[in-house]
Amino acid sequence: MLRWFFLVCAAIALAVSASAATIRLYLKDGTYQLAREYEVQSDRVHYFSTERGEWEDIPLELVDIKKTEAEAKQREDELKSEVKAQDEEDKAERAARKEAASVPTEAGAYYVNGTTLQPIKVAEAKVVNNKRRQVLKVLSPLPMVTGKSTLELDALHAPLVIAKPDPEFYIRLSEDERFGIIKMSEHQGHRVAEKITLVPVTNEVIEEPELVPVYRKQTADGVYKIWPQKPLEPGEYAVVEYTETKINMQIWDFAISGSARH
């Protein structure tokens, strides 16, 4: 409501400024007079000179009325365009605030499905190496063995299939963590969220998720809207929350179908 009040005030201010704006009253010799307003009266132009602060008259035959009116019309159109743009921006911001307010209080990822937010079930991930598979507990780092491993999901395809290549999501963080969208690969009938390397001696953990470039917009404390910078190719993806070097990635998986339109 307050925003709308400011918009109305801005429109009024623009209208007032337009009416009080300095007008260039062009003459046919290429010069011009600065006027607050003017009126064509029979064979002369009656105008208020902003330079001298008084009303004056000039023969109509000396004035380039078409050029004067064209510039005034252009300025009026620009002012109308500014008001329209402001109005559209205000509507978009109101819609965004309404949508953001609908994000559930539970931490998680939510797909913007038309006018509704569709919760995405968190997927169970496993750290896989040559010897065993370990179930990843939410935000609980796992012990690792030296060497290379992968963070995998058992099923080959996500249950959520999206037909458009530019999906939007909201994520409410459980903690102050990194987040984004990753593209997953396939390994022996499983989906790979990231490759992991544990460096011998130093025990340094190197994680290699295939992050998709995304736009991020914070809409509330711990709540963000994210969407890909470029249309996604058909394949398996996920919204993720994680801490680097901790192997604690939370995964909300989805797929872009082969019929997705670019």
Buried (B, 14 or more C-beta within 10 A) or exposed (E): EEEEEEBEEBBEEBBEEBEEBEBBBBBEEEEBBBBBBBEBEEEBBBBBBBEEEEBBEBEEEEBBBEBBEEBBEEBEEEBBEEBEEBBEEBEEEEEEEEBBEEBEEEBBBBBBEEEEBBEBEBBEBBBBBEEEEBEBEEBEEBEBEEEEBBBBBEEEEBEBEBEBBBBBBBBBBBEEBEBBBBBBBEEEEBBBBBBBBBEEEEEEBEBEBBEBEBEEEEBEEBBBBBBBEEEBEEBBBBBBBBBEEBBBBBBBBBBBEEEBEE
